[in-house]
Amino acid sequence: MDTRTIQTLIEQGLPGAEVLVEGADGVHFEARVVSAAFAGKLPLARHRMVYATLGELMGGAIHALSLRTLTPEEAARAG
């Protein structure tokens, strides 16, 4: 598994999202996902939305995925 594939899957599943995925070992990844679709949702719901874009890859080809999920407004405040 590679970062570009994960990024593409998340972007396809959450249209308009700004996605950055890192992970050099091919099984452990970190993703920062900024999406207006996260507005009004708790962190667990946001994470489930991202996991849904990856389907069966989670727990298989993707052993671990650390997520930072933000709305565009939260991302602007975070700098």
C-alpha positions as CSV (number, residue, x, y, z in Angstrom):
1,M,0.0,0.0,0.0
2,D,1.2,3.5,-0.7
3,T,0.3,7.0,0.4
4,R,-0.9,8.1,-3.0
5,T,-3.5,5.3,-3.3
6,I,-4.8,6.1,0.2
7,Q,-5.0,9.8,-0.6
8,T,-6.9,9.1,-3.9
9,L,-9.4,6.8,-2.2
10,I,-10.2,9.3,0.5
11,E,-10.5,12.1,-2.0
12,Q,-12.9,10.0,-4.1
13,G,-15.0,9.1,-1.1
14,L,-15.0,12.6,0.3
15,P,-15.3,14.9,-2.7
16,G,-13.7,18.3,-2.2
17,A,-11.6,17.1,0.8
18,E,-8.0,18.3,1.2
19,V,-6.0,15.2,2.0
20,L,-2.4,14.7,3.1
21,V,-1.2,11.1,3.8
22,E,2.2,10.2,5.1
23,G,3.8,6.8,6.0
24,A,7.1,5.4,4.9
25,D,6.8,1.8,5.9
26,G,3.8,0.8,3.7
27,V,1.6,-0.3,6.6
28,H,1.4,2.5,9.2
29,F,0.0,5.8,7.9
30,E,-1.0,9.3,9.1
31,A,-3.6,11.3,7.3
32,R,-4.8,14.9,7.7
33,V,-8.2,15.3,6.1
34,V,-10.0,18.6,5.8
35,S,-13.6,18.5,4.7
36,A,-16.7,20.6,5.0
37,A,-18.6,17.3,5.4
38,F,-17.2,17.1,8.9
39,A,-19.1,20.1,10.1
40,G,-21.2,19.3,13.2
41,K,-19.8,15.8,13.5
42,L,-17.9,14.4,16.5
43,P,-14.4,13.0,15.9
44,L,-15.5,9.4,15.9
45,A,-18.1,10.0,13.2
46,R,-15.5,11.9,11.2
47,H,-13.1,9.0,11.5
48,R,-15.8,6.5,10.4
49,M,-16.4,8.6,7.3
50,V,-12.8,8.4,6.4
51,Y,-12.6,4.6,7.2
52,A,-15.6,4.1,5.0
53,T,-13.7,5.5,2.0
54,L,-11.0,2.8,2.5
55,G,-13.3,-0.2,3.0
56,E,-11.6,-3.6,3.5
57,L,-8.1,-2.1,3.2
58,M,-8.5,-1.1,6.8
59,G,-7.0,-3.8,9.0
60,G,-5.6,-5.5,5.9
61,A,-3.3,-3.7,3.6
62,I,-3.5,-0.7,5.9
63,H,-2.5,-1.9,9.3
64,A,-2.8,1.4,11.1
65,L,-4.1,4.8,10.1
66,S,-3.8,7.8,12.5
67,L,-6.3,10.5,11.5
68,R,-6.5,14.2,12.0
69,T,-10.0,15.3,10.7
70,L,-10.8,19.0,10.5
71,T,-13.4,21.3,8.9
72,P,-12.0,24.1,6.7
73,E,-12.7,26.5,9.5
74,E,-10.8,24.4,12.0
75,A,-7.9,24.0,9.6
76,A,-7.7,27.8,9.1
77,R,-7.6,28.4,12.9
78,A,-4.9,25.6,13.3
79,G,-2.7,27.4,10.7
